[in-house]
Amino acid sequence: MIILFLVSVTLFSTSCKKEKEVTLPVITAISPDSAYIGDTVVVSGKFFEAYGEDNFVLFNGKAAKLIDGNESQMRIIVPYGAETGPVVIDANHRISAEFLFKVRRRGTVITSISPTNSEEAPLGSGVVEIKGKNFRTNDFLEGKAYVNFTNSERNSVFYATDTLLMVSVPQAARTGQLSLVQEGLTFTGPVFTVKEPSLISVSPAEATEGITITLQGNALFSVNGFSINGQAINNYSILSNTEAQLTLPAGLGTGDFPIVMIFGDTPITSETEIILKPLTNIISTIYYTDGNSTYRRSIDGGGNEYNALLPISTSNRCMTVDRSAGKIYYGGFNALASANLDGTDFKVLFQTDPRGPGIVTDLEAINGKLYWTDSNNNQIKSANVDGSGTIQVLYGDSPSDQITGVFGIAVVGTDIFWTDQNSQKIGKGSIDGSGTPSFMTVSGTAPLFPLDIDAIAISGTIRIYIVDQVSNINWGEPDRILWSNVNGTSVSLSSLNTLSPGAGGISSTQFLTIEPTKQKVQWADNSGYSLMESNLDGGGIITKSTLSTSYVNFFIVE
């Protein structure tokens, strides 16, 4: 009896270990029994998951988009890439048997394209019409279908019907068959021919920096850049498919050079050459910046002006020129840099100095030293012009220096002067940073919003000039330039000029400079895009030059 009992227990125990049978989903029908990609179909059957999102319908492994569903029916969209073949349902990892389904193909055909070449439909600006039948309008407009040019794929159309597509010709397109991709299939059309650009002539054949030359050629709309003597020409306009204009920048050198066209990413060297000649009889040179680009305008003895873009691309707030050293120095947001007078040999200075330049709002170069105002840290700083050594903080590293809103700087002899916007005062210190900085006692016309400052020594007496941007405080009132002889630690400021804004005088002005040889005051009138000049006493105002940018951030006249 005991033996029989043990056997019964063993048999019972074994039967308890059998796995629970899994019921697989079953597809009984798909309606309709064939469909195009993107069509809605209904999959019927049993043993699906109750919640539609727990079921996945796969067409040859491509998952369909679910519209809705339950344990016996699923509404889905036939996915891209689906082909005639098996369909299965994955119901929470329970896989059904395969159900054969026919995916129909549309008879998409490209019958013609117009134009068929880049001369009539230029690269980057032309439009091609593609005619045919069975284009999926919504797919093209939604970016699911697209147009391929040779060397440029996945181009979206901007107009679509069942029989017409309109697409912009990409800059990178090259000669080859145009094609469409819709529903995962490629449909090939006629050849689109791209003609390489060529040059025929240049006028004038001889030129200097700052001169605008005119090119005649073919297929110029396909050009996306020019260069001469290895330097990119940034200031150019393509007027038509046969004509372009280039303004020659500084730094190109002199000699005979071929004009190179950039075709996509391929340079094409033409047989057309430009003869570059040096500027002669230059009596004045103006360097100015709009905060991004830097220009050099040269004026010769005949009054002719040559405005050239320097090959420098940098964000700068201010600059100064050291003619004897042949250098321009730039200041900006935590940056100092130098370059030759033609913009070549651009170098960033003091990249690793822990003190950093800060936000440089004004800059001077004197006797191998740079002096500047750091408006971020409210400090006066100095360093070697060649980037050697370290940055020195002359003033502002102690609260006792009382610098709260520094902006402009001027260096005369052994003295440094600066403006403080917050305190509306004028600071004074030594170029070696010795002693405690002082703020001069101001009498007469007190500045409301002092910006730039410059100084000149006249018969042993230092005279300072200050831009007072009154319009920043009192909207609509004219800006002004204030001046005074420095008497020890005090100044008595009077108004140099009170011309109304827009009258070719002082308007939206930030910076000024003193031309020491001719003893002239010069400033930018941003309402008239002009460089203005007057005598030291404010008389004899003239427009020295009309500048090529709508806003002058800083300028230097040599």
C-alpha positions as CSV (number, residue, x, y, z in Angstrom):
1,M,0.0,0.0,0.0
2,I,2.8,2.4,0.8
3,I,4.5,1.8,-2.5
4,L,1.3,2.6,-4.5
5,F,0.8,5.8,-2.7
6,L,4.3,7.1,-3.6
7,V,3.8,6.3,-7.2
8,S,0.6,8.2,-7.3
9,V,2.3,11.3,-5.7
10,T,5.1,11.1,-8.2
11,L,2.7,11.0,-11.2
12,F,0.6,13.8,-9.9
13,S,3.7,16.0,-9.3
14,T,4.9,15.4,-12.9
15,S,1.6,16.4,-14.5
16,C,1.7,19.7,-12.6
17,K,4.9,20.7,-14.4
18,K,3.4,20.8,-17.9
19,E,3.6,24.3,-19.6
20,K,0.4,26.2,-20.2
21,E,-0.5,26.1,-23.9
22,V,-0.2,29.4,-25.8
23,T,-3.0,30.3,-28.1
24,L,-1.5,32.0,-31.2
25,P,-3.4,34.8,-33.1
26,V,-5.0,33.8,-36.3
27,I,-5.6,36.0,-39.4
28,T,-8.7,35.0,-41.2
29,A,-9.0,37.8,-43.8
30,I,-7.6,41.1,-45.0
31,S,-10.0,43.5,-46.7
32,P,-9.6,44.5,-49.4
33,D,-7.6,41.5,-50.6
34,S,-5.0,43.8,-52.3
35,A,-4.0,47.5,-51.8
36,Y,-1.5,50.2,-52.6
37,I,1.1,51.4,-50.2
38,G,-0.5,54.0,-48.0
39,D,-4.0,52.6,-48.3
40,T,-6.1,51.6,-45.3
41,V,-6.9,47.9,-44.9
42,V,-8.8,45.8,-42.2
43,V,-7.1,42.7,-40.8
44,S,-9.7,40.3,-39.3
45,G,-9.1,37.2,-37.1
46,K,-9.1,36.0,-33.6
47,F,-7.0,35.8,-30.4
48,F,-5.5,39.3,-31.0
49,E,-4.7,41.4,-28.0
50,A,-7.6,43.4,-26.6
51,Y,-5.7,46.7,-26.8
52,G,-4.9,47.6,-30.4
53,E,-1.5,49.1,-29.6
54,D,-0.3,45.7,-28.2
55,N,-0.6,44.2,-31.7
56,F,1.8,44.7,-34.6
57,V,0.9,43.9,-38.2
58,L,4.0,43.1,-40.3
59,F,4.2,43.1,-44.1
60,N,7.3,41.2,-45.0
61,G,8.8,42.5,-41.8
62,K,7.7,46.1,-42.3
63,A,5.5,47.3,-39.4
64,A,2.2,48.9,-40.4
65,K,0.8,52.1,-38.8
66,L,-2.2,51.3,-36.5
67,I,-5.4,53.3,-36.8
68,D,-7.5,51.3,-34.3
69,G,-8.1,47.7,-33.2
70,N,-9.3,45.1,-30.8
71,E,-9.0,41.3,-30.2
72,S,-10.6,40.4,-33.5
73,Q,-10.0,43.3,-36.0
74,M,-7.2,45.8,-36.8
75,R,-7.3,48.8,-39.1
76,I,-3.9,49.7,-40.4
77,I,-2.1,51.5,-43.2
78,V,0.0,49.5,-45.7
79,P,3.6,50.6,-44.9
80,Y,6.3,51.9,-47.2
81,G,8.5,49.2,-48.4
82,A,5.7,46.6,-48.2
83,E,5.7,44.0,-51.0
84,T,3.4,41.2,-52.1
85,G,4.0,38.4,-49.6
86,P,3.3,37.2,-46.1
87,V,1.5,39.3,-43.4
88,V,1.7,38.3,-39.8
89,I,0.4,39.7,-36.5
90,D,2.7,40.0,-33.5
91,A,0.2,40.0,-30.5
92,N,2.4,40.7,-27.5
93,H,5.1,38.3,-28.8
94,R,2.5,35.7,-30.0
95,I,3.2,35.4,-33.7
96,S,0.4,34.3,-36.1
97,A,0.8,32.1,-39.1
98,E,1.5,33.9,-42.4
99,F,-1.4,35.3,-44.5
100,L,-0.6,36.0,-48.2
101,F,-1.5,39.6,-49.3
102,K,-1.0,41.4,-52.6
103,V,0.6,44.8,-52.5
104,R,-0.4,46.6,-55.7
105,R,2.0,49.0,-57.5
106,R,0.9,52.2,-59.1
107,G,1.8,52.7,-62.7
108,T,3.9,55.9,-61.9
109,V,5.5,57.3,-65.1
110,I,7.6,60.4,-65.8
111,T,6.7,61.5,-69.3
112,S,8.8,64.7,-69.5
113,I,10.8,67.4,-67.6
114,S,11.0,71.1,-68.5
115,P,13.4,72.7,-68.8
116,T,16.0,70.0,-69.4
117,N,19.1,72.0,-68.7
118,S,20.7,74.4,-66.2
119,E,21.0,77.2,-68.8
120,E,17.2,77.6,-68.7
121,A,16.8,76.4,-65.1
122,P,20.0,77.7,-63.3
123,L,21.4,75.8,-60.3
124,G,20.2,77.2,-57.0
125,S,17.4,79.4,-58.5
126,G,15.8,77.5,-61.4
127,V,12.6,75.4,-61.3
128,V,11.9,72.1,-63.2
129,E,8.4,70.9,-64.0
130,I,8.0,67.1,-63.9
131,K,5.0,65.7,-65.8
132,G,3.7,62.2,-65.7
133,K,1.0,60.2,-64.0
134,N,0.1,58.6,-60.6
135,F,2.2,60.9,-58.5
136,R,1.2,60.6,-54.8
137,T,0.4,64.3,-54.2
138,N,0.3,64.2,-50.4
139,D,3.4,62.1,-50.1
140,F,5.4,64.7,-52.1
141,L,3.9,67.6,-50.2
142,E,4.6,65.9,-46.8
143,G,8.2,65.0,-47.8
144,K,7.6,61.3,-47.8
145,A,8.3,61.2,-51.5
146,Y,11.0,63.3,-53.2
147,V,13.0,64.1,-56.3
148,N,16.6,63.0,-57.0
149,F,19.0,64.9,-59.2
150,T,22.4,63.5,-60.0
151,N,24.7,64.4,-57.0
152,S,21.8,65.9,-55.0
153,E,19.2,63.6,-53.5
154,R,16.0,63.9,-51.5
155,N,14.9,67.3,-52.9
156,S,11.4,68.3,-51.8
157,V,8.8,69.6,-54.2
158,F,6.9,72.9,-53.6
159,Y,3.9,72.0,-55.9
160,A,2.3,68.6,-56.6
161,T,-0.7,67.1,-58.3
162,D,-1.3,63.6,-59.7
163,T,0.3,64.6,-63.0
164,L,2.7,67.5,-62.2
165,L,5.5,68.2,-59.8
166,M,7.6,71.4,-59.4
167,V,11.0,71.3,-57.8
168,S,13.8,73.9,-57.4
169,V,17.1,72.9,-59.0
170,P,19.7,72.4,-56.2
171,Q,23.1,74.0,-56.4
172,A,24.8,70.7,-56.3
173,A,23.0,69.1,-59.2
174,R,25.1,67.6,-62.1
175,T,24.3,66.1,-65.4
176,G,22.3,62.8,-65.2
177,Q,18.9,61.3,-65.1
178,L,16.3,62.9,-62.8
179,S,14.3,60.4,-60.7
180,L,11.4,60.2,-58.3
181,V,11.2,58.1,-55.1
182,Q,7.7,57.3,-53.8
183,E,6.4,54.3,-51.8
184,G,10.0,53.1,-51.5
185,L,10.3,52.7,-55.3
186,T,12.5,54.7,-57.7
187,F,11.1,56.0,-61.1
188,T,13.6,57.3,-63.5
189,G,13.0,60.1,-65.9
190,P,14.9,62.1,-68.6
191,V,18.4,63.5,-68.3
192,F,18.8,67.0,-66.8
193,T,22.0,68.6,-68.3
194,V,24.1,70.9,-66.2
195,K,26.4,73.2,-68.1
196,E,29.7,74.2,-66.4
197,P,30.2,78.0,-66.0
198,S,32.7,79.8,-68.2
199,L,34.1,83.3,-68.4
200,I,34.5,85.3,-71.6
201,S,35.8,88.7,-70.4
202,V,36.5,91.0,-67.5
203,S,36.1,94.8,-67.4
204,P,38.2,96.7,-66.5
205,A,41.1,94.4,-67.3
206,E,43.4,96.2,-64.8
207,A,42.2,97.2,-61.3
208,T,43.1,97.9,-57.7
209,E,41.6,96.8,-54.4
210,G,38.2,98.3,-53.8
211,I,37.3,98.4,-57.5
212,T,34.2,96.6,-58.8
213,I,34.9,94.5,-61.9
214,T,32.3,93.1,-64.3
215,L,32.5,89.5,-65.6
216,Q,30.8,88.3,-68.8
217,G,30.4,84.5,-69.2
218,N,28.0,81.6,-69.4
219,A,26.0,79.6,-66.8
220,L,27.1,82.0,-64.1
221,F,24.0,81.3,-62.0
222,S,25.6,77.9,-61.3
223,V,28.6,79.6,-59.6
224,N,28.5,79.8,-55.8
225,G,31.8,81.6,-55.2
226,F,34.9,83.2,-56.7
227,S,38.5,83.5,-55.7
228,I,41.6,85.3,-57.0
229,N,45.2,84.4,-56.0
230,G,43.9,81.9,-53.5
231,Q,41.7,84.4,-51.6
232,A,37.9,84.1,-51.6
233,I,36.0,87.1,-53.0
234,N,33.1,87.6,-50.5
235,N,31.6,90.7,-52.1
236,Y,30.1,89.6,-55.4
237,S,26.7,89.7,-57.2
238,I,25.5,87.5,-60.0
239,L,23.4,89.8,-62.1
240,S,22.3,87.3,-64.7
241,N,23.3,83.9,-66.2
242,T,25.9,85.8,-68.3
243,E,27.0,88.7,-66.0
244,A,28.5,89.0,-62.5
245,Q,30.2,91.7,-60.5
246,L,33.1,91.4,-58.0
247,T,34.5,94.0,-55.6
248,L,38.2,93.3,-55.2
249,P,39.1,93.0,-51.5
250,A,42.4,94.0,-49.9
251,G,45.3,91.6,-49.6
252,L,45.1,90.1,-53.2
253,G,48.6,91.2,-54.0
254,T,49.7,92.6,-57.4
255,G,50.2,90.8,-60.8
256,D,48.2,88.8,-63.3
257,F,45.9,86.3,-61.8
258,P,43.2,84.0,-63.3
259,I,39.7,84.3,-61.9
260,V,38.5,81.1,-60.3
261,M,34.8,80.1,-60.2
262,I,33.5,77.8,-57.5
263,F,31.1,75.3,-59.1
264,G,29.5,73.3,-56.2
265,D,32.6,72.3,-54.3
266,T,34.8,72.3,-57.4
267,P,37.1,75.2,-58.4
268,I,37.2,76.0,-62.1
269,T,40.2,78.1,-63.2
270,S,39.2,80.2,-66.2
271,E,41.6,81.5,-68.8
272,T,40.3,85.0,-68.1
273,E,42.8,87.0,-66.0
274,I,42.7,90.2,-64.0
275,I,45.7,92.5,-63.7
276,L,46.0,93.7,-60.1
277,K,47.9,97.0,-59.6
278,P,48.9,98.7,-56.4
279,L,47.2,101.8,-55.1
280,T,49.2,105.0,-55.6
281,N,49.0,108.6,-54.4
282,I,47.0,107.6,-51.3
283,I,46.6,110.5,-49.0
284,S,44.2,109.0,-46.4
285,T,43.1,105.5,-45.3
286,I,40.0,104.7,-43.3
287,Y,39.6,101.4,-41.5
288,Y,36.1,100.6,-40.2
289,T,34.0,97.8,-39.0
290,D,30.3,97.0,-38.7
291,G,31.0,94.5,-35.9
292,N,31.4,91.6,-38.3
293,S,33.3,92.7,-41.4
294,T,36.2,95.0,-41.7
295,Y,36.8,97.5,-44.6
296,R,39.7,99.6,-45.8
297,R,38.8,102.7,-47.7
298,S,41.7,104.5,-49.4
299,I,41.4,108.1,-50.8
300,D,43.9,109.3,-53.3
301,G,45.0,112.8,-54.2
302,G,42.3,113.1,-56.8
303,G,39.6,112.4,-54.3
304,N,38.9,108.9,-55.7
305,E,37.9,106.4,-53.1
306,Y,38.7,102.6,-53.0
307,N,36.6,100.6,-50.6
308,A,37.9,97.1,-50.0
309,L,36.7,94.3,-47.7
310,L,39.5,92.9,-45.7
311,P,39.8,89.0,-45.7
312,I,38.9,88.8,-42.0
313,S,35.7,87.2,-40.7
314,T,35.5,87.9,-37.0
315,S,33.1,89.5,-34.6
316,N,34.8,92.7,-33.3
317,R,33.6,95.6,-31.3
318,C,36.7,97.8,-31.7
319,M,40.1,98.1,-33.4
320,T,43.2,100.2,-33.6
321,V,45.9,100.6,-36.3
322,D,49.7,100.7,-35.7
323,R,50.9,102.0,-39.1
324,S,54.6,101.8,-38.1
325,A,54.2,98.1,-37.3
326,G,51.9,97.5,-40.2
327,K,49.3,95.9,-38.0
328,I,45.6,96.1,-37.1
329,Y,44.5,95.0,-33.7
330,Y,40.9,93.8,-32.9
331,G,39.0,93.6,-29.7
332,G,35.7,91.7,-29.2
333,F,33.9,89.3,-26.9
334,N,36.7,87.7,-24.9
335,A,39.0,88.1,-27.9
336,L,42.0,90.0,-29.0
337,A,43.5,89.5,-32.5
338,S,46.0,91.0,-34.9
339,A,46.4,91.2,-38.7
340,N,48.4,92.9,-41.4
341,L,47.0,96.1,-42.8
342,D,45.6,94.2,-45.8
343,G,43.9,91.7,-43.5
344,T,46.3,88.8,-44.0
345,D,48.1,86.9,-41.3
346,F,45.2,87.1,-38.9
347,K,46.1,85.8,-35.4
348,V,44.1,85.4,-32.2
349,L,46.1,86.6,-29.2
350,F,46.1,85.4,-25.5
351,Q,43.8,82.4,-26.1
352,T,45.2,80.6,-23.0
353,D,45.7,83.5,-20.6
354,P,43.6,82.8,-17.5
355,R,42.8,86.5,-17.1
356,G,41.3,86.6,-20.6
357,P,40.7,89.8,-22.6
358,G,37.1,90.1,-21.4
359,I,34.6,92.1,-23.4
360,V,36.9,94.6,-25.2
361,T,35.0,97.9,-25.9
362,D,38.0,100.1,-26.8
363,L,41.6,99.5,-27.7
364,E,44.9,101.4,-28.1
365,A,48.3,100.3,-29.4
366,I,51.2,102.4,-28.1
367,N,54.9,101.5,-28.1
368,G,54.6,97.8,-28.4
369,K,51.7,97.6,-25.9
370,L,48.0,97.1,-26.1
371,Y,45.7,98.9,-23.7
372,W,42.0,98.2,-23.5
373,T,38.8,98.4,-21.5
374,D,37.2,95.2,-20.3
375,S,33.5,96.1,-19.8
376,N,32.6,92.7,-18.5
377,N,35.0,92.9,-15.5
378,N,35.2,96.7,-15.4
379,Q,39.0,96.7,-15.7
380,I,41.8,98.5,-17.6
381,K,44.1,95.9,-19.1
382,S,47.4,95.8,-20.9
383,A,49.6,93.2,-22.8
384,N,52.3,93.0,-25.4
385,V,51.1,93.5,-29.0
386,D,52.7,90.3,-30.3
387,G,50.8,88.1,-27.8
388,S,53.9,87.3,-25.7
389,G,53.8,87.4,-22.0
390,T,50.6,87.6,-19.9
391,I,47.7,90.1,-19.6
392,Q,48.1,92.7,-16.9
393,V,45.2,94.2,-15.0
394,L,46.2,97.9,-14.5
395,Y,43.1,99.1,-12.7
396,G,39.8,97.6,-11.6
397,D,41.0,94.5,-9.8
398,S,40.1,96.1,-6.5
399,P,36.7,97.6,-5.4
400,S,38.6,100.6,-4.2
401,D,39.3,101.5,-7.8
402,Q,35.6,102.3,-8.1
403,I,35.3,101.4,-11.8
404,T,31.7,100.4,-12.4
405,G,30.9,100.9,-16.1
406,V,34.1,101.3,-18.2
407,F,33.9,101.8,-21.9
408,G,36.3,104.1,-23.8
409,I,40.1,104.5,-23.4
410,A,42.7,107.0,-24.5
411,V,46.5,106.9,-24.0
412,V,48.6,110.1,-24.1
413,G,52.2,110.0,-22.9
414,T,52.2,108.2,-19.6
415,D,48.6,108.8,-18.8
416,I,45.5,106.7,-19.5
417,F,42.0,108.2,-19.6
418,W,38.7,106.2,-19.7
419,T,35.0,106.8,-19.5
420,D,32.7,105.3,-16.9
421,Q,29.0,105.1,-18.1
422,N,27.6,104.2,-14.7
423,S,29.2,107.0,-12.7
424,Q,29.2,109.4,-15.7
425,K,32.8,110.2,-14.9
426,I,36.3,110.3,-16.5
427,G,39.0,108.1,-15.0
428,K,42.7,108.7,-15.1
429,G,45.6,106.5,-14.3
430,S,49.2,105.6,-15.3
431,I,50.2,103.3,-18.2
432,D,52.1,101.1,-15.8
433,G,49.1,100.7,-13.5
434,S,50.9,102.4,-10.6
435,G,49.1,104.3,-8.0
436,T,45.4,104.6,-7.4
437,P,43.1,105.6,-10.3
438,S,41.4,108.9,-9.9
439,F,38.1,110.4,-11.3
440,M,38.5,113.9,-12.5
441,T,36.2,116.6,-11.2
442,V,33.8,117.5,-14.0
443,S,32.3,121.0,-14.4
444,G,30.4,122.6,-17.2
445,T,28.4,120.2,-19.4
446,A,28.3,116.8,-17.6
447,P,28.1,113.7,-19.8
448,L,24.9,111.7,-19.7
449,F,26.1,108.5,-21.4
450,P,29.9,108.8,-22.1
451,L,31.2,106.3,-24.7
452,D,34.5,106.7,-26.6
453,I,37.3,109.0,-25.5
454,D,40.3,110.3,-27.3
455,A,43.1,112.7,-26.4
456,I,45.7,114.9,-28.0
457,A,48.6,116.9,-26.6
458,I,48.6,120.5,-27.8
459,S,51.5,122.7,-26.8
460,G,52.1,120.6,-23.7
461,T,48.4,120.6,-22.7
462,I,46.3,117.4,-22.9
463,R,42.9,117.9,-24.5
464,I,40.2,115.1,-24.3
465,Y,37.2,114.6,-26.5
466,I,34.2,112.4,-25.4
467,V,31.3,111.0,-27.3
468,D,28.2,111.6,-25.2
469,Q,25.3,109.5,-26.6
470,V,22.5,111.5,-25.1
471,S,19.9,109.7,-27.3
472,N,20.5,106.6,-25.2
473,I,19.1,108.4,-22.2
474,N,16.7,110.9,-23.7
475,W,15.2,109.4,-26.8
476,G,15.1,111.9,-29.7
477,E,17.7,114.3,-28.4
478,P,20.9,114.8,-30.4
479,D,24.1,113.2,-29.4
480,R,27.1,115.4,-28.8
481,I,30.9,115.5,-28.5
482,L,32.3,117.1,-25.4
483,W,35.8,118.4,-24.9
484,S,38.1,120.0,-22.4
485,N,41.7,120.8,-21.6
486,V,42.9,118.6,-18.7
487,N,43.9,120.7,-15.7
488,G,45.5,118.3,-13.3
489,T,42.6,116.2,-11.9
490,S,39.7,118.4,-13.2
491,V,38.0,119.1,-16.6
492,S,35.5,121.7,-17.7
493,L,33.5,120.0,-20.4
494,S,31.9,122.1,-23.1
495,S,29.9,121.0,-26.2
496,L,31.8,120.6,-29.4
497,N,28.8,120.0,-31.6
498,T,25.1,119.9,-31.2
499,L,23.8,119.2,-34.7
500,S,20.5,117.4,-34.9
501,P,20.4,113.7,-35.7
502,G,20.2,113.0,-39.4
503,A,21.7,116.4,-40.3
504,G,25.1,114.9,-41.2
505,G,26.4,115.7,-37.8
506,I,26.3,113.6,-34.6
507,S,23.7,110.8,-34.6
508,S,23.9,107.3,-33.1
509,T,27.6,107.8,-32.7
510,Q,29.7,105.6,-30.5
511,F,33.3,106.3,-31.5
512,L,35.5,109.2,-32.5
513,T,39.2,109.7,-33.2
514,I,41.6,112.6,-33.3
515,E,43.8,113.1,-36.3
516,P,46.9,114.6,-34.7
517,T,48.8,115.8,-37.8
518,K,45.9,117.8,-39.2
519,Q,44.4,118.4,-35.8
520,K,40.9,117.2,-36.8
521,V,38.1,115.5,-34.9
522,Q,36.4,112.6,-36.8
523,W,33.3,110.6,-36.0
524,A,30.8,108.3,-37.7
525,D,27.3,109.6,-38.3
526,N,25.3,106.4,-38.5
527,S,22.1,108.1,-39.7
528,G,23.8,109.2,-42.9
529,Y,26.4,106.4,-43.1
530,S,29.1,109.0,-43.2
531,L,32.4,109.8,-41.7
532,M,32.4,113.3,-40.5
533,E,35.2,115.7,-39.7
534,S,35.6,119.1,-38.0
535,N,38.3,121.3,-36.6
536,L,39.3,120.8,-33.0
537,D,37.0,123.7,-32.0
538,G,34.0,122.1,-33.9
539,G,34.1,124.5,-36.9
540,G,34.6,123.5,-40.5
541,I,32.4,120.4,-40.5
542,I,32.7,118.3,-43.7
543,T,31.6,114.8,-44.8
544,K,35.0,113.1,-45.2
545,S,33.6,109.9,-46.7
546,T,30.4,107.9,-47.3
547,L,30.9,104.4,-45.9
548,S,29.6,101.2,-47.4
549,T,27.8,99.8,-44.3
550,S,24.7,101.1,-42.6
551,Y,26.2,101.0,-39.1
552,V,29.8,101.9,-38.2
553,N,30.8,100.1,-35.0
554,F,34.4,101.5,-35.0
555,F,36.8,103.3,-37.3
556,I,40.4,104.5,-37.6
557,V,41.7,107.2,-40.0
558,E,45.3,107.1,-41.1
